[in-house]
Amino acid sequence: MFARQAVSRAVAQRTVPGDARNMATLREIELRLKSVRNIQKITNSMKVVASTKLAKAQKAMQTGKEYGIANSEIFQHSTSDKPTPNKLFIVISSDKGLCGGIHSGVSKATRKALSNADDSPLVTSAKSDLGTDPSVNASTSSKEVDPQSPVVVIGDKSKSQLMRTLNQNFRVTFNQIGKDIPTFADAASVADIIVKSGVKYDSAVIIYNRFLSAISYEPAAMEVKGEEALKESDAFKAYENEDDVTKDLAEFSLANAIYAALTESHACEQSSRRNAMDNASKNAGEMINTLQLQYNRGRQAAITNELVDIITGASAL
């Protein structure tokens, strides 16, 4: 029975006139051309919007770097030989997509840092313009990192990527942070929630995207010491500081570092989105050229067949 049905379908396809098949193919190509042109218009519009937002994001990034430089000056004089095994990893991404592999790069760097990878990209890019603590070179790649270290994720994109392997490490997750341009209020609220969550840590390692140029970025890490680590540092032991002062300083420095990393990651996101939309527009243009060529060839073939039929009928008369 199945063989008979297959044979009947094959015979039916053979009996379809060639003109009908050509018209159907031309119609499909025409519809596809229309959809690709619409996609190209959308990607071009998104590219223009991303270019406008990139200029604003770079201005905000310069402001954020000032906060990071202030942090570096503090931690330059608060070095301590005591190891900090209890680390809190803060991963910074965003809730939006269509920006290339910017979120997957941060997620991959986080997995390497938690799996004690000596060749982690965080080692080569730890010294950023934000004033990264030099000890992050050894700390993020050493064997002292606990695989069960607490992880805080800012942004739904990296959260969904890390949830499959690091779900047990999650302590706090954030979304809707820095929907337009990150502000210090956003960073302060994040730092306040982290402190109130009760997570115990000696230092916080912030993993973010470092802005290199308008077309390139790379994952980087910045370490901020916690309250207990500041108390144990030699520079702070020289002064009689109250507990509240050290606690407030640790929270304020964490907010500064988060704000600096948020602004730089936001600039990287806009740059990556602009480049991704530019590449998508170019690919759409190439597809339009290919489909237009196929459409022209099919149309010429259909016209030629019609002319042959007319000439054959005239000759028969």
Backbone bond lengths (Angstrom), bond angles and torsions (degrees), N, CA, C in turn:
res aa  C-N    CA-C-N  psi(-1)  N-CA   C-N-CA  omega(-1)  CA-C   N-CA-C  phi
1 M - - - 1.458 - - 1.532 110.94 -
2 F 1.358 115.05 -45.45 1.461 119.08 179.12 1.517 111.31 -63.71
3 A 1.328 116.75 -36.52 1.464 120.09 179.09 1.526 110.51 -64.79
4 R 1.341 115.83 -40.22 1.470 119.05 178.92 1.535 111.25 -64.77
5 Q 1.335 116.22 -40.70 1.459 119.02 178.85 1.523 111.37 -63.53
6 A 1.332 116.95 -41.15 1.462 120.77 179.11 1.524 110.99 -63.84
7 V 1.348 115.39 -42.01 1.466 119.00 179.58 1.517 110.86 -65.43
8 S 1.341 117.23 -40.61 1.466 119.95 -179.71 1.520 111.42 -65.74
9 R 1.351 116.98 -37.69 1.468 119.54 177.37 1.512 111.04 -65.85
10 A 1.339 116.83 -40.07 1.462 120.10 178.85 1.518 111.41 -64.11
11 V 1.339 116.15 -40.80 1.464 119.82 178.52 1.518 110.99 -65.85
12 A 1.349 116.59 -39.34 1.458 120.26 178.98 1.522 111.12 -63.94
13 Q 1.366 116.76 -40.29 1.456 119.34 177.89 1.520 111.14 -65.19
14 R 1.315 117.15 -35.56 1.462 119.76 -179.22 1.524 111.52 -70.12
15 T 1.341 115.53 -29.49 1.460 118.35 -177.79 1.515 113.29 -82.56
16 V 1.397 117.33 -5.39 1.467 119.44 177.73 1.514 108.69 -71.11
17 P 1.298 119.62 130.78 1.468 121.03 -179.87 1.517 111.42 -61.70
18 G 1.332 115.15 150.61 1.459 119.70 -179.94 1.512 112.51 -65.46
19 D 1.327 117.84 -33.85 1.463 120.73 179.52 1.517 111.12 -63.65
20 A 1.351 116.50 -38.54 1.460 119.98 179.88 1.520 111.04 -65.00
21 R 1.358 115.97 -40.92 1.465 118.56 178.20 1.518 110.46 -64.20
22 N 1.323 117.99 -42.75 1.461 121.17 179.50 1.520 111.80 -62.31
23 M 1.345 116.24 -41.68 1.459 119.30 179.70 1.519 111.42 -64.69
24 A 1.345 116.29 -39.65 1.464 119.37 178.32 1.517 110.97 -64.51
25 T 1.336 116.36 -42.74 1.466 120.03 179.58 1.524 111.04 -64.70
26 L 1.315 116.99 -43.47 1.463 120.15 178.67 1.526 110.98 -62.83
27 R 1.311 116.99 -38.80 1.462 120.15 178.93 1.517 111.23 -64.73
28 E 1.337 116.74 -41.78 1.466 120.22 178.31 1.522 111.40 -63.81
29 I 1.338 117.11 -43.77 1.464 120.50 179.01 1.528 110.19 -63.54
30 E 1.329 117.27 -39.33 1.459 120.51 -179.77 1.529 111.29 -64.70
31 L 1.331 116.90 -41.41 1.465 120.30 177.77 1.522 111.48 -65.77
32 R 1.325 115.78 -39.37 1.469 119.28 178.91 1.530 111.09 -67.38
33 L 1.329 116.08 -39.01 1.463 119.28 176.02 1.523 111.04 -59.73
34 K 1.309 116.46 -42.53 1.458 120.63 -179.40 1.524 111.03 -63.14
35 S 1.332 117.33 -43.19 1.468 120.66 -179.16 1.527 111.17 -67.31
36 V 1.339 117.79 -40.30 1.466 120.30 179.77 1.523 110.71 -66.80
37 R 1.325 117.28 -37.74 1.472 120.19 176.61 1.526 110.90 -63.48
38 N 1.319 116.78 -39.87 1.467 119.68 177.48 1.527 111.17 -64.52
39 I 1.343 116.28 -40.65 1.468 120.02 177.46 1.523 110.66 -63.09
40 Q 1.334 117.18 -40.17 1.458 120.35 179.05 1.534 111.29 -63.18
41 K 1.323 117.23 -38.26 1.466 120.05 177.06 1.527 110.85 -62.82
42 I 1.339 116.47 -40.85 1.465 120.62 -179.72 1.526 110.66 -65.66
43 T 1.338 116.90 -46.20 1.464 119.97 -178.68 1.521 111.39 -66.14
44 N 1.311 118.29 -36.03 1.459 120.44 176.10 1.523 111.33 -64.66
45 S 1.318 116.32 -40.76 1.466 119.81 178.07 1.527 111.15 -64.80
46 M 1.335 116.24 -42.93 1.467 119.67 178.64 1.521 111.55 -65.53
47 K 1.322 117.66 -33.09 1.458 120.94 176.83 1.525 110.80 -64.80
48 V 1.334 116.89 -43.23 1.466 120.56 179.18 1.525 110.92 -64.12
49 V 1.338 116.23 -42.71 1.470 120.28 179.37 1.523 110.63 -64.15
50 A 1.343 117.00 -42.96 1.466 120.66 179.90 1.523 111.25 -65.31
51 S 1.331 117.70 -36.03 1.460 120.49 177.95 1.524 111.03 -64.64
52 T 1.326 116.40 -39.45 1.470 120.27 177.86 1.529 110.84 -66.86
53 K 1.333 116.05 -42.94 1.465 119.12 -179.89 1.526 111.97 -69.34
54 L 1.327 117.43 -28.59 1.458 120.47 -179.46 1.524 111.05 -64.09
55 A 1.323 117.31 -40.19 1.469 119.88 178.87 1.528 111.08 -61.72
56 K 1.342 116.78 -42.11 1.463 119.89 177.96 1.527 111.32 -68.76
57 A 1.340 116.14 -37.60 1.467 119.70 -179.38 1.522 111.42 -66.36
58 Q 1.323 118.17 -35.26 1.460 120.57 178.63 1.529 111.30 -67.61
59 K 1.333 116.86 -36.90 1.467 119.19 175.79 1.523 111.20 -64.42
60 A 1.338 116.09 -42.95 1.463 119.75 177.49 1.523 111.29 -65.30
61 M 1.334 117.21 -33.75 1.461 120.98 179.43 1.526 110.99 -65.42
62 Q 1.321 117.43 -39.61 1.464 120.19 177.62 1.526 111.20 -62.35
63 T 1.330 115.85 -38.26 1.466 119.13 176.48 1.528 110.85 -66.78
64 G 1.334 116.56 -42.38 1.455 120.04 179.38 1.519 113.31 -63.91
65 K 1.320 117.15 -32.28 1.463 119.85 179.67 1.522 111.84 -64.86
66 E 1.322 116.53 -29.21 1.459 119.13 177.59 1.524 110.88 -62.30
67 Y 1.334 115.97 -37.66 1.466 119.68 177.11 1.530 110.20 -67.02
68 G 1.321 116.80 -39.60 1.459 119.82 179.15 1.519 112.66 -66.27
69 I 1.336 116.97 -37.51 1.465 120.66 178.16 1.526 110.47 -65.22
70 A 1.343 116.54 -38.61 1.468 119.75 176.83 1.521 110.81 -62.15
71 N 1.333 116.97 -38.98 1.466 120.24 176.99 1.514 111.60 -63.12
72 S 1.330 116.85 -42.29 1.465 120.28 -177.74 1.513 111.22 -63.51
73 E 1.321 117.25 -35.99 1.468 120.14 179.06 1.525 111.23 -66.71
74 I 1.329 116.05 -32.67 1.466 118.52 178.43 1.524 110.36 -71.04
75 F 1.320 117.37 -48.42 1.460 120.40 -173.57 1.526 112.61 -79.18
76 Q 1.320 117.65 -10.93 1.458 119.86 174.55 1.517 111.02 -64.01
77 H 1.313 116.66 -32.54 1.466 121.54 -175.68 1.516 111.80 -107.07
78 S 1.323 116.92 17.11 1.467 119.63 179.62 1.523 110.49 -126.11
79 T 1.321 115.81 38.16 1.461 120.15 -179.88 1.516 110.23 -73.36
80 S 1.309 115.08 152.68 1.456 121.37 179.90 1.513 108.62 -149.04
81 D 1.341 115.89 143.65 1.461 120.92 178.45 1.520 112.51 -81.60
82 K 1.303 116.89 -9.50 1.459 119.96 -178.21 1.521 109.56 -73.16
83 P 1.351 118.92 128.96 1.472 120.04 -179.86 1.521 111.34 -68.27
84 T 1.319 114.54 155.79 1.471 121.18 179.63 1.529 108.62 -120.95
85 P 1.338 116.86 79.95 1.478 118.51 -175.75 1.527 113.62 -71.20
86 N 1.333 117.21 -29.76 1.462 120.50 -177.75 1.523 109.13 -85.00
87 K 1.316 115.11 101.63 1.457 120.41 -176.55 1.521 110.26 -114.61
88 L 1.312 114.18 141.24 1.457 121.97 173.52 1.525 108.06 -106.98
89 F 1.325 116.62 123.75 1.459 121.58 -179.62 1.524 109.10 -99.06
90 I 1.330 115.85 122.19 1.460 122.47 178.62 1.525 107.51 -110.04
91 V 1.318 116.33 114.15 1.463 122.69 -177.17 1.529 108.05 -100.40
92 I 1.320 116.30 127.32 1.462 121.59 -176.73 1.521 109.49 -112.86
93 S 1.331 115.11 119.00 1.464 121.89 173.59 1.524 106.75 -140.05
94 S 1.325 117.84 -147.80 1.460 120.47 178.81 1.522 109.12 -147.28
95 D 1.330 115.41 -179.97 1.461 120.97 -179.56 1.522 112.52 -94.73
96 K 1.316 118.48 -7.64 1.465 121.74 -173.23 1.523 110.73 -104.16
97 G 1.330 115.06 150.55 1.452 121.16 178.19 1.517 111.51 -110.33
98 L 1.334 115.29 -150.68 1.470 122.75 -178.51 1.523 111.46 56.96
99 C 1.329 116.10 39.92 1.462 119.84 179.87 1.527 111.25 -137.80
100 G 1.313 117.47 37.64 1.458 120.75 175.39 1.521 112.51 72.39
101 G 1.330 115.59 -150.45 1.462 121.64 -177.33 1.502 114.10 -97.90
102 I 1.334 116.80 31.90 1.466 119.53 -175.49 1.529 111.18 -69.04
103 H 1.327 118.01 -35.36 1.464 120.79 -178.86 1.526 110.93 -78.86
104 S 1.322 117.41 -37.73 1.463 119.71 180.00 1.524 111.27 -66.58
105 G 1.337 118.20 -30.69 1.463 120.22 177.17 1.515 112.12 -64.41
106 V 1.331 117.21 -41.97 1.466 120.94 177.74 1.523 110.52 -66.97
107 S 1.325 117.12 -40.60 1.459 120.55 179.45 1.524 111.27 -64.21
108 K 1.315 116.55 -41.14 1.465 120.01 178.79 1.526 111.05 -65.22
109 A 1.343 116.78 -40.14 1.466 120.24 178.36 1.526 110.99 -65.07
110 T 1.319 117.47 -35.27 1.464 120.54 178.13 1.526 111.03 -66.73
111 R 1.328 116.42 -42.93 1.474 119.19 178.91 1.525 110.76 -62.31
112 K 1.323 117.01 -40.86 1.464 119.80 -179.97 1.520 111.25 -66.10
113 A 1.330 117.19 -39.32 1.455 119.78 179.31 1.524 111.51 -65.07
114 L 1.321 117.12 -37.85 1.460 120.76 -179.39 1.524 112.87 -80.12
115 S 1.329 117.97 -18.79 1.465 120.63 179.16 1.518 112.34 -97.54
116 N 1.346 117.33 14.48 1.472 122.82 176.45 1.516 111.85 59.25
117 A 1.348 117.41 42.79 1.470 120.63 179.74 1.518 108.85 -81.67
118 D 1.339 116.53 121.86 1.461 121.07 179.59 1.511 112.96 -70.96
119 D 1.351 117.36 -25.21 1.460 120.35 -178.94 1.522 110.73 -99.45
120 S 1.330 116.25 32.91 1.459 120.17 -179.28 1.513 110.76 -65.62
121 P 1.356 118.36 142.28 1.454 119.97 177.76 1.514 112.81 -65.66
122 L 1.357 117.44 -13.55 1.450 119.39 178.22 1.517 111.68 -68.50
123 V 1.325 116.74 -25.82 1.455 119.74 -178.99 1.520 110.87 -68.40
124 T 1.314 117.65 -40.03 1.458 120.89 -176.19 1.514 112.90 -80.25
125 S 1.325 117.42 -19.44 1.459 119.29 -175.20 1.524 112.12 -120.76
126 A 1.324 117.46 24.36 1.450 119.41 -176.48 1.517 112.18 -74.34
127 K 1.320 118.67 -33.38 1.453 121.48 -177.86 1.518 109.71 -84.79
128 S 1.300 116.06 92.10 1.451 120.30 -179.33 1.510 110.05 -105.74
129 D 1.311 115.78 174.73 1.443 121.25 179.18 1.516 112.61 -69.99
130 L 1.328 117.52 -9.26 1.455 119.85 179.56 1.509 112.38 -80.37
131 G 1.320 117.51 -3.80 1.447 119.27 179.24 1.504 112.67 85.80
132 T 1.309 117.90 53.74 1.455 121.96 179.75 1.521 110.14 -69.06
133 D 1.303 115.06 140.90 1.444 119.52 176.31 1.517 109.29 -64.95
134 P 1.364 120.18 128.15 1.469 120.43 -177.74 1.513 113.73 -59.99
135 S 1.316 118.15 -24.16 1.460 119.23 -178.64 1.512 113.24 -69.43
136 V 1.335 118.06 -10.74 1.461 120.05 179.28 1.516 111.14 -66.51
137 N 1.340 118.20 -23.52 1.460 120.61 177.86 1.517 111.09 -60.37
138 A 1.315 115.67 -43.44 1.448 118.66 -178.37 1.521 111.72 -83.95
139 S 1.329 116.61 -34.93 1.456 119.26 -171.45 1.517 112.83 -72.31
140 T 1.321 118.56 -40.15 1.451 119.30 -176.35 1.514 112.34 -76.40
141 S 1.310 119.19 -18.85 1.460 120.89 -178.26 1.519 113.07 -111.35
142 S 1.336 118.86 0.05 1.444 121.04 -177.27 1.525 110.18 -81.72
143 K 1.325 114.88 171.68 1.454 120.56 -179.65 1.528 111.78 -81.78
144 E 1.359 118.08 0.57 1.447 120.23 -179.36 1.520 112.72 -80.90
145 V 1.319 118.07 -12.19 1.456 120.62 -177.89 1.520 109.59 -69.90
146 D 1.319 116.00 126.14 1.454 121.88 -179.08 1.526 109.55 -81.97
147 P 1.335 117.99 126.72 1.478 118.80 177.90 1.528 112.85 -60.17
148 Q 1.338 117.59 -22.36 1.459 121.62 179.09 1.521 112.08 -95.47
149 S 1.309 117.71 23.18 1.459 121.21 179.92 1.521 110.22 -63.03
150 P 1.340 117.23 143.58 1.472 119.64 179.84 1.529 111.03 -67.43
151 V 1.319 115.31 145.60 1.455 122.22 -177.60 1.521 108.26 -127.44
152 V 1.329 115.63 132.55 1.460 123.11 173.53 1.524 107.35 -115.73
153 V 1.318 117.19 128.43 1.461 121.84 -175.31 1.525 108.85 -117.42
154 I 1.324 115.59 129.14 1.460 122.72 174.19 1.522 107.29 -108.76
155 G 1.326 116.72 112.69 1.464 120.69 -178.79 1.517 111.81 113.35
156 D 1.324 115.94 138.27 1.464 120.90 -177.59 1.523 113.21 -75.85
157 K 1.336 118.19 -25.25 1.461 120.47 -175.49 1.527 111.45 -66.39
158 S 1.320 117.40 -53.25 1.469 119.64 178.02 1.521 111.49 -68.97
159 K 1.319 116.77 -29.28 1.465 119.38 177.52 1.522 110.86 -60.94
160 S 1.327 117.51 -46.48 1.465 120.51 179.77 1.523 111.74 -66.90
161 Q 1.335 117.77 -30.83 1.458 120.81 -179.84 1.528 112.06 -76.61
162 L 1.334 117.58 -35.12 1.459 121.32 -177.53 1.522 113.15 -89.46
163 M 1.320 117.17 -13.98 1.456 120.20 -175.01 1.528 111.94 -64.23
164 R 1.323 117.35 -30.21 1.473 119.73 -176.57 1.520 112.42 -68.56
165 T 1.342 117.22 -32.11 1.468 120.22 -175.47 1.524 113.32 -113.53
166 L 1.330 118.72 -24.41 1.466 121.29 -174.65 1.522 111.93 -122.07
167 N 1.300 116.53 28.17 1.465 119.35 -177.60 1.521 111.18 -61.91
168 Q 1.346 117.58 -35.88 1.460 120.60 -178.41 1.524 111.92 -72.75
169 N 1.330 118.14 -16.41 1.463 121.55 179.82 1.529 112.83 -87.20
170 F 1.313 117.44 -15.25 1.465 120.02 -175.69 1.528 110.54 -65.42
171 R 1.315 115.10 134.79 1.457 121.50 173.93 1.525 111.05 -115.93
172 V 1.326 117.01 -49.94 1.463 122.22 178.81 1.518 107.61 -139.05
173 T 1.324 116.95 139.66 1.463 121.93 174.57 1.525 108.55 -127.46
174 F 1.322 115.79 148.03 1.453 122.28 -178.00 1.527 109.42 -127.82
175 N 1.308 115.29 149.67 1.465 121.21 168.96 1.528 108.26 -142.93
176 Q 1.328 114.73 171.07 1.463 121.70 -177.13 1.529 112.05 59.33
177 I 1.338 116.99 28.40 1.461 121.35 176.77 1.527 108.11 -96.21
178 G 1.317 117.29 124.75 1.450 120.78 179.66 1.506 112.68 64.84
179 K 1.330 117.29 51.71 1.468 119.95 -178.96 1.525 110.91 -62.47
180 D 1.336 116.70 -36.83 1.467 119.84 177.48 1.521 109.34 -106.92
181 I 1.326 117.69 -84.75 1.465 122.67 175.00 1.518 107.34 -122.36
182 P 1.326 119.55 125.18 1.466 120.90 -178.26 1.523 111.37 -60.04
183 T 1.298 115.39 141.85 1.465 122.40 177.83 1.522 109.44 -116.76
184 F 1.324 115.10 166.30 1.465 118.78 178.28 1.526 110.91 -66.96
185 A 1.336 116.80 -27.70 1.466 119.45 176.93 1.532 110.71 -63.35
186 D 1.330 117.37 -38.73 1.466 120.38 176.77 1.530 110.54 -62.18
187 A 1.337 116.11 -46.65 1.462 119.78 -179.55 1.523 111.45 -65.03
188 A 1.332 117.15 -39.05 1.469 120.50 179.55 1.521 111.34 -65.07
189 S 1.341 117.04 -39.08 1.468 119.71 178.23 1.522 111.37 -66.64
190 V 1.339 116.94 -37.86 1.465 120.38 177.11 1.519 110.50 -63.96
191 A 1.340 116.91 -46.76 1.470 120.56 179.87 1.524 110.94 -63.18
192 D 1.324 117.41 -38.42 1.461 120.50 -179.73 1.522 111.19 -65.50
193 I 1.335 117.21 -41.83 1.471 120.14 179.40 1.525 110.58 -67.55
194 I 1.337 117.57 -37.03 1.467 120.11 178.40 1.522 110.38 -63.80
195 V 1.331 116.84 -43.84 1.467 120.23 -179.80 1.523 110.93 -65.61
196 K 1.331 117.18 -41.47 1.464 120.55 -178.39 1.530 112.72 -75.31
197 S 1.333 117.62 -15.44 1.465 119.86 -179.83 1.518 112.98 -71.59
198 G 1.331 117.26 -15.85 1.456 120.92 178.53 1.511 114.75 83.93
199 V 1.319 118.49 14.32 1.464 121.38 178.49 1.525 108.75 -71.86
200 K 1.318 116.72 127.33 1.465 122.03 -179.78 1.525 108.91 -93.53
201 Y 1.318 115.98 127.25 1.464 120.18 179.29 1.526 109.12 -154.48
202 D 1.343 114.44 148.81 1.460 121.00 174.48 1.521 111.97 -88.45
203 S 1.328 115.92 -30.56 1.462 120.66 177.23 1.514 108.39 -153.05
204 A 1.322 114.94 152.38 1.465 121.80 178.88 1.522 108.61 -111.62
205 V 1.323 116.94 125.80 1.460 123.21 178.12 1.519 107.91 -103.03
206 I 1.312 116.81 113.28 1.462 122.42 -178.47 1.522 108.06 -94.08
207 I 1.317 116.74 120.08 1.458 123.15 179.75 1.520 107.81 -105.16
208 Y 1.313 116.06 122.45 1.459 120.85 -173.36 1.523 108.51 -148.32
209 N 1.321 116.84 -177.98 1.460 122.25 176.66 1.522 109.56 -99.75
210 R 1.301 115.32 125.96 1.459 121.10 179.99 1.522 109.85 -91.24
211 F 1.321 115.96 129.63 1.465 122.56 -177.60 1.525 108.83 -81.65
212 L 1.344 116.65 117.50 1.456 121.63 177.46 1.520 111.46 -98.65
213 S 1.314 116.50 -49.42 1.458 121.99 177.49 1.515 107.59 -156.43
214 A 1.329 116.05 -175.12 1.463 119.81 -178.68 1.520 112.59 -69.23
215 I 1.336 118.00 -11.90 1.467 120.63 -178.12 1.519 113.13 -123.64
216 S 1.317 118.33 3.17 1.468 119.14 -177.01 1.527 110.25 -145.28
217 Y 1.327 114.45 152.66 1.464 123.33 177.97 1.515 107.61 -156.84
218 E 1.322 116.68 169.10 1.455 120.44 178.50 1.525 109.45 -155.42
219 P 1.340 118.24 152.75 1.465 120.39 176.13 1.525 110.50 -67.48
220 A 1.318 116.08 142.99 1.464 121.64 -179.86 1.516 108.45 -144.08
221 A 1.334 115.71 167.80 1.463 121.59 -179.79 1.517 109.62 -133.00
222 M 1.307 116.14 146.57 1.452 122.68 177.73 1.525 107.45 -137.84
223 E 1.319 116.78 128.58 1.458 121.20 -175.44 1.522 110.29 -105.33
224 V 1.324 114.98 136.11 1.463 122.92 177.42 1.524 107.73 -125.55
225 K 1.306 116.64 129.12 1.456 120.49 -177.50 1.518 111.18 -77.79
226 G 1.315 114.07 148.47 1.449 120.46 178.08 1.509 112.46 -86.87
227 E 1.318 115.21 -173.99 1.471 120.64 -175.68 1.515 111.89 -64.22
228 E 1.329 117.06 -47.89 1.470 120.35 -177.35 1.527 111.04 -66.87
229 A 1.336 117.18 -37.70 1.467 119.68 178.93 1.520 111.38 -66.25
230 L 1.331 117.11 -35.44 1.468 119.57 176.80 1.527 110.95 -66.79
231 K 1.321 116.81 -38.84 1.468 119.52 179.35 1.521 111.71 -65.02
232 E 1.352 117.07 -33.36 1.458 121.10 -177.74 1.525 112.79 -82.24
233 S 1.320 118.32 -11.53 1.460 119.95 -178.56 1.523 110.23 -70.59
234 D 1.328 115.21 147.74 1.470 120.50 -175.82 1.524 112.08 -64.95
235 A 1.331 116.97 -36.43 1.458 120.12 -177.14 1.530 111.32 -66.11
236 F 1.336 117.37 -37.42 1.455 119.93 -179.12 1.521 111.83 -80.08
237 K 1.313 117.15 -24.87 1.467 119.31 177.11 1.520 111.90 -68.70
238 A 1.301 116.49 -22.77 1.459 120.00 -179.38 1.523 112.28 -70.81
239 Y 1.321 117.62 -15.16 1.462 121.98 -178.49 1.522 109.58 -118.65
240 E 1.300 115.38 152.52 1.459 121.31 177.76 1.519 108.45 -92.67
241 N 1.314 115.51 88.38 1.459 121.34 -179.28 1.519 109.79 -98.50
242 E 1.304 115.84 144.03 1.448 120.83 175.37 1.534 109.85 -77.36
243 D 1.313 114.85 158.24 1.466 119.14 -177.94 1.524 111.75 -62.69
244 D 1.323 116.53 -38.37 1.461 119.61 -178.41 1.518 111.29 -64.95
245 V 1.340 116.86 -35.08 1.461 120.07 -179.64 1.524 110.41 -65.51
246 T 1.322 116.29 -46.07 1.466 119.74 179.90 1.525 111.14 -65.10
247 K 1.314 117.24 -39.28 1.461 120.76 179.18 1.524 111.41 -64.73
248 D 1.334 116.38 -44.26 1.465 120.25 179.01 1.519 111.41 -65.61
249 L 1.338 116.13 -38.96 1.463 119.68 178.77 1.524 111.33 -64.56
250 A 1.330 117.07 -41.18 1.463 120.59 179.17 1.533 110.70 -64.13
251 E 1.336 117.09 -42.91 1.461 120.00 179.51 1.526 111.13 -67.58
252 F 1.346 116.57 -40.78 1.463 119.85 -179.28 1.526 111.10 -67.13
253 S 1.328 117.46 -40.09 1.463 120.17 178.33 1.526 110.91 -66.93
254 L 1.339 117.59 -34.22 1.464 120.41 176.50 1.525 110.51 -65.98
255 A 1.335 116.82 -41.67 1.465 120.24 177.53 1.527 110.78 -64.13
256 N 1.333 117.76 -40.35 1.464 120.91 177.53 1.518 111.43 -60.02
257 A 1.332 116.07 -47.09 1.467 119.93 -178.10 1.525 111.34 -65.59
258 I 1.331 117.05 -40.54 1.465 120.11 179.11 1.526 110.43 -64.31
259 Y 1.336 116.14 -40.69 1.465 119.01 179.55 1.529 110.91 -64.27
260 A 1.326 117.24 -43.85 1.463 120.13 179.01 1.523 111.26 -62.38
261 A 1.339 116.88 -42.14 1.466 120.11 179.68 1.531 111.60 -69.79
262 L 1.343 117.36 -36.25 1.462 120.42 178.61 1.521 111.70 -63.11
263 T 1.329 117.04 -44.84 1.458 119.85 -178.67 1.524 111.58 -66.40
264 E 1.330 117.15 -38.78 1.460 119.18 179.92 1.530 111.21 -71.20
265 S 1.330 116.92 -38.80 1.461 119.95 177.13 1.521 110.95 -65.57
266 H 1.335 116.94 -36.01 1.465 120.11 178.61 1.526 110.69 -65.27
267 A 1.335 116.84 -40.83 1.470 119.73 177.08 1.524 110.83 -64.01
268 C 1.329 117.57 -39.82 1.465 120.67 177.35 1.528 111.20 -64.12
269 E 1.320 116.06 -38.88 1.467 119.65 179.96 1.527 111.32 -63.74
270 Q 1.328 117.14 -45.15 1.471 120.01 179.91 1.526 110.97 -65.65
271 S 1.331 116.29 -39.44 1.465 119.45 177.87 1.521 111.15 -64.23
272 S 1.327 116.75 -43.78 1.458 120.37 179.79 1.524 111.25 -66.40
273 R 1.338 117.34 -37.76 1.464 119.82 178.94 1.528 110.91 -66.42
274 R 1.313 116.71 -40.30 1.461 119.05 178.39 1.521 111.05 -62.87
275 N 1.332 116.80 -43.61 1.464 120.06 178.99 1.531 111.07 -66.58
276 A 1.347 117.14 -38.40 1.464 120.04 179.53 1.524 111.12 -65.83
277 M 1.334 117.39 -41.44 1.467 120.09 178.92 1.529 111.14 -69.76
278 D 1.335 116.89 -32.84 1.460 119.66 176.25 1.522 110.71 -64.79
279 N 1.334 116.38 -44.58 1.467 119.87 177.89 1.528 111.60 -65.46
280 A 1.336 116.43 -37.62 1.468 119.49 178.72 1.528 110.86 -65.51
281 S 1.330 117.04 -38.68 1.470 120.09 178.36 1.527 110.87 -65.62
282 K 1.332 117.01 -40.41 1.462 120.06 178.18 1.528 111.38 -65.36
283 N 1.331 116.32 -42.08 1.470 119.38 178.15 1.528 111.37 -64.40
284 A 1.340 116.35 -38.42 1.464 119.61 177.35 1.522 110.86 -64.47
285 G 1.348 116.91 -38.57 1.459 119.79 177.49 1.522 112.04 -63.22
286 E 1.339 116.46 -42.01 1.467 119.24 177.59 1.532 111.28 -64.50
287 M 1.332 116.94 -39.36 1.460 119.78 178.54 1.523 111.06 -66.42
288 I 1.332 116.93 -37.28 1.463 120.39 177.89 1.527 110.38 -63.12
289 N 1.329 116.98 -42.70 1.470 119.84 178.69 1.526 111.27 -62.18
290 T 1.337 116.56 -42.17 1.473 119.84 179.87 1.527 111.44 -65.58
291 L 1.334 116.13 -44.96 1.463 119.33 179.91 1.523 111.72 -67.52
292 Q 1.323 117.09 -36.13 1.462 119.66 178.33 1.527 110.96 -64.93
293 L 1.338 116.55 -38.26 1.460 120.02 177.06 1.532 111.00 -64.68
294 Q 1.338 116.38 -43.45 1.467 119.56 177.42 1.529 111.03 -62.58
295 Y 1.312 116.55 -40.92 1.466 120.19 -179.72 1.523 111.12 -64.09
296 N 1.353 116.43 -43.37 1.473 119.73 179.64 1.522 111.62 -64.08
297 R 1.325 116.52 -40.78 1.469 119.44 178.72 1.525 111.31 -65.37
298 G 1.323 116.64 -43.59 1.462 118.85 178.43 1.517 112.51 -64.19
299 R 1.347 115.92 -39.63 1.465 119.48 179.22 1.528 110.89 -65.92
300 Q 1.339 116.03 -41.38 1.471 119.25 177.60 1.527 111.28 -63.96
301 A 1.321 117.06 -38.11 1.466 120.28 178.77 1.527 110.95 -66.08
302 A 1.351 116.49 -40.34 1.461 119.54 178.63 1.529 111.02 -65.14
303 I 1.342 117.32 -41.32 1.473 120.58 178.74 1.525 110.43 -65.29
304 T 1.340 115.68 -40.19 1.466 118.95 178.86 1.516 111.24 -62.88
305 N 1.332 117.64 -41.56 1.470 120.59 178.36 1.525 111.38 -63.31
306 E 1.329 116.28 -40.09 1.463 119.03 178.38 1.527 111.23 -65.19
307 L 1.342 117.15 -40.42 1.466 120.31 177.66 1.523 111.22 -64.25
308 V 1.327 116.52 -39.99 1.473 119.91 178.42 1.517 110.27 -62.52
309 D 1.338 116.27 -42.31 1.474 119.68 178.65 1.536 110.37 -63.15
310 I 1.333 118.21 -42.44 1.462 121.01 -179.63 1.515 110.61 -64.60
311 I 1.340 116.75 -45.97 1.476 120.27 -178.83 1.514 110.51 -65.46
312 T 1.342 117.49 -39.42 1.462 120.00 178.38 1.516 111.70 -64.33
313 G 1.344 116.06 -41.76 1.476 118.91 177.88 1.517 111.79 -65.48
314 A 1.353 118.17 -39.93 1.447 121.04 178.75 1.528 110.78 -65.31
315 S 1.327 117.13 -39.02 1.466 120.24 179.70 1.533 110.68 -66.96
316 A 1.333 115.68 -36.06 1.463 118.64 179.55 1.528 111.53 -66.43
317 L 1.328 116.80 -34.88 1.458 119.86 176.55 1.508 112.29 -69.45
